[in-house]
Amino acid sequence: MPELPEVETIVRGLRECLPGKTVSGIAVHREKQVVNTSVSSFKSFLVGETFESVGRFGKYLHFLFSSGKQMVTHLRMTGKFIDPCMVAGDAELRHVRIEFEFTDGSRLLYNDPRTFGTFTVYPAGATPPEMNRIGSEPLDLKLTARMLAFQAKIRTIPVKVVLLDQKFIAGLGNIYVCEALFHAGIDPARAACDIPLAEWDVLLEAIRSVLRRAIDLNGTSISDFRSVDDKTGQFQDMLMVYQRTGEPCRKCGELIERIRQSQRSTFFCPHCQS
Ligand SMILES: [Zn+2]
């Protein structure tokens, strides 16, 4: 599932080719993926609109049109955009769910084998409700360790589970939470409320540096993530704990362990994170 760095990589790819393109037609092959309006309203709302910019909040993509209208997409498990400059393979064309045609003859394809991705549209000036459902953006420098420590005061559950909660902090999934906790030297099983401010400082810095490095490397290619221009992410080569159960820790040599927390695997070094 794409996490913040993968979505950011996709957004950066789309920024290269979408702004200035005007929608001339839309084909929706899987109607349930348009969630807050009917397919016919979705089409009439967007045909004739020109893409102005592409942004991201948490794991959502935010498309702004010149008129101020907005479209928000969440890729969920397997969603992916194939940009107009890219040649798609046959396998990808089998799973195209939504096609945007542009007045210059090019197309943006949305491919999604498992069809869990969502599209919503909003008028100019509206605040998409998705924005209110998520917590602070980790790369936003307005977020401080003190804010996280304050929010964590009432959370008696493990810090690992709290970091996956999109309302606590936006955009993090299993890979980057495990990696950040390793770099911060924090045991994933500790209760969030027991972590002192000084350690939230270290943890927030670890989250940011892991995310920045992953964005620089176009994300992590585990399962089938590809960026818009089909470059493979390279962050998997930097992983310290994620999916390394039984392998020696790259820092201390102790074997990496795996535990289950809230139905998800957690990978950690019992020596570095004690
Ligand atoms: Zn270690």
Residues whose N, C-alpha, C, O or C-beta is under 5 A from the ligand:
A	BS01	ZN	C249 K251 C252 G253 E254 C269 H271 C272
